[in-house]
């Protein structure tokens, strides 16, 4: 792949933990690429798999979904539901011939700004290796 490829990633971040973790990464001035276009959702469970597929269909190179850690969900078990949905969606993507690595679910808390920055760096690099979304 060309060295000039900059991935376009859609990030669905839960309001209570992951979005706050991303905010902490920014206010702490941690270095990470501006590849993730953030969409704040109240809970990661509100991310319908159709939203993920639409983001990919519309040209996103990757989709990141982040929620509260197990046991910390403000809506009891929404993060577990989101994680299960993403696992099933990855199997579907594989069946459709699209790399399942283009979507990722992670647990990020409000105090994990450093971890969020590392996640964005790692995910962006992984998408860069995969190359542009073939659906573009």
PyMOL commands that set and color helices and strands:
alter all, ss='L'
color gray80, all
select helices_A, chain A and resi 18-27+44-46+49-57+78-96+100-102+113-130
alter helices_A, ss='H'
color red, helices_A
select strands_A, chain A and resi 9-14+36-41+62-67+103-107
alter strands_A, ss='S'
color yellow, strands_A
deselect
rebuild
show_as cartoon
